[in-house]
Amino acid sequence: MGGICAKKHKKIWVHVEHGSSIIKTNSKIGNIIIKFTENFVCGWIFKKADKIVAVSNTVKEFIKRQYRVDKEIRVIYRGMD
């Protein structure tokens, strides 16, 4: 939703990605549905976002490998107290 609002109001859309794998279930059909949904939704997000930030190099490499993103992906590690 944030990305749609950013585009509507002509703001920069920065997407922060935390995941480094596709969700898996015990159901073969469930896994097919999840993979299709993730590829469709995440592919769209990575294509439309103005900037992409990953929380680790592992996440950055996952995005590049899984979604074939060729734009710059910055890595900003999570903070710690």
C-alpha positions as a Markdown table, in Angstrom:
| # | Residue | x | y | z |
|---|---|---|---|---|
| 1 | Met | 0.0 | 0.0 | 0.0 |
| 2 | Gly | 2.8 | 2.4 | 0.8 |
| 3 | Gly | 4.3 | 2.1 | -2.7 |
| 4 | Ile | 0.9 | 2.8 | -4.3 |
| 5 | Cys | 0.5 | 5.9 | -2.1 |
| 6 | Ala | 4.0 | 7.0 | -2.8 |
| 7 | Lys | 3.4 | 6.9 | -6.6 |
| 8 | Lys | 0.1 | 8.6 | -6.3 |
| 9 | His | 1.6 | 11.5 | -4.3 |
| 10 | Lys | 4.8 | 11.6 | -6.4 |
| 11 | Lys | 7.0 | 10.6 | -3.6 |
| 12 | Ile | 10.1 | 8.3 | -3.7 |
| 13 | Trp | 9.1 | 4.7 | -3.0 |
| 14 | Val | 11.8 | 2.9 | -0.9 |
| 15 | His | 11.2 | -0.8 | -0.3 |
| 16 | Val | 13.0 | -2.5 | 2.5 |
| 17 | Glu | 13.3 | -6.2 | 2.1 |
| 18 | His | 13.8 | -8.5 | 5.1 |
| 19 | Gly | 13.2 | -12.0 | 3.7 |
| 20 | Ser | 15.9 | -14.2 | 2.2 |
| 21 | Ser | 13.7 | -17.2 | 1.2 |
| 22 | Ile | 10.3 | -18.1 | -0.1 |
| 23 | Ile | 7.8 | -19.3 | 2.5 |
| 24 | Lys | 7.2 | -23.1 | 2.5 |
| 25 | Thr | 4.4 | -25.2 | 3.8 |
| 26 | Asn | 3.7 | -28.9 | 4.1 |
| 27 | Ser | 1.2 | -28.6 | 1.2 |
| 28 | Lys | 2.4 | -29.0 | -2.4 |
| 29 | Ile | -0.5 | -26.9 | -3.7 |
| 30 | Gly | 0.1 | -24.3 | -1.0 |
| 31 | Asn | 3.7 | -24.0 | -2.0 |
| 32 | Ile | 2.8 | -23.6 | -5.6 |
| 33 | Ile | 0.3 | -20.8 | -4.7 |
| 34 | Ile | 2.7 | -19.1 | -2.4 |
| 35 | Lys | 5.5 | -19.2 | -4.9 |
| 36 | Phe | 3.3 | -17.8 | -7.7 |
| 37 | Thr | 2.0 | -15.1 | -5.4 |
| 38 | Glu | 5.4 | -14.1 | -4.1 |
| 39 | Asn | 6.9 | -14.0 | -7.6 |
| 40 | Phe | 4.1 | -11.9 | -8.9 |
| 41 | Val | 3.8 | -9.5 | -6.0 |
| 42 | Cys | 7.5 | -9.2 | -5.1 |
| 43 | Gly | 8.4 | -9.0 | -8.8 |
| 44 | Trp | 6.0 | -6.1 | -9.2 |
| 45 | Ile | 7.3 | -4.4 | -6.1 |
| 46 | Phe | 11.0 | -4.7 | -7.1 |
| 47 | Lys | 10.2 | -3.4 | -10.6 |
| 48 | Lys | 8.2 | -0.4 | -9.4 |
| 49 | Ala | 10.1 | 0.7 | -6.3 |
| 50 | Asp | 12.4 | 3.7 | -6.8 |
| 51 | Lys | 14.9 | 2.3 | -4.3 |
| 52 | Ile | 15.5 | -1.1 | -2.8 |
| 53 | Val | 17.1 | -1.7 | 0.6 |
| 54 | Ala | 18.1 | -5.1 | 1.9 |
| 55 | Val | 18.8 | -5.8 | 5.6 |
| 56 | Ser | 21.8 | -8.0 | 4.8 |
| 57 | Asn | 24.0 | -9.1 | 1.9 |
| 58 | Thr | 22.2 | -12.5 | 2.0 |
| 59 | Val | 18.9 | -10.7 | 1.4 |
| 60 | Lys | 20.5 | -8.6 | -1.4 |
| 61 | Glu | 21.8 | -11.7 | -3.2 |
| 62 | Phe | 18.4 | -13.5 | -2.7 |
| 63 | Ile | 16.6 | -10.6 | -4.4 |
| 64 | Lys | 19.0 | -10.5 | -7.3 |
| 65 | Arg | 18.9 | -14.3 | -7.7 |
| 66 | Gln | 15.2 | -15.0 | -7.2 |
| 67 | Tyr | 13.7 | -11.9 | -8.9 |
| 68 | Arg | 16.5 | -11.0 | -11.4 |
| 69 | Val | 16.7 | -7.4 | -10.1 |
| 70 | Asp | 19.3 | -5.4 | -12.0 |
| 71 | Lys | 18.9 | -2.1 | -10.2 |
| 72 | Glu | 21.1 | -1.0 | -7.3 |
| 73 | Ile | 20.2 | -2.6 | -4.0 |
| 74 | Arg | 21.7 | -1.0 | -0.9 |
| 75 | Val | 22.4 | -2.9 | 2.3 |
| 76 | Ile | 21.5 | -1.3 | 5.6 |
| 77 | Tyr | 21.9 | -3.6 | 8.5 |
| 78 | Arg | 19.4 | -3.7 | 11.3 |
| 79 | Gly | 20.3 | -1.6 | 14.3 |
| 80 | Met | 21.0 | -3.1 | 17.7 |
| 81 | Asp | 20.6 | -1.6 | 21.2 |
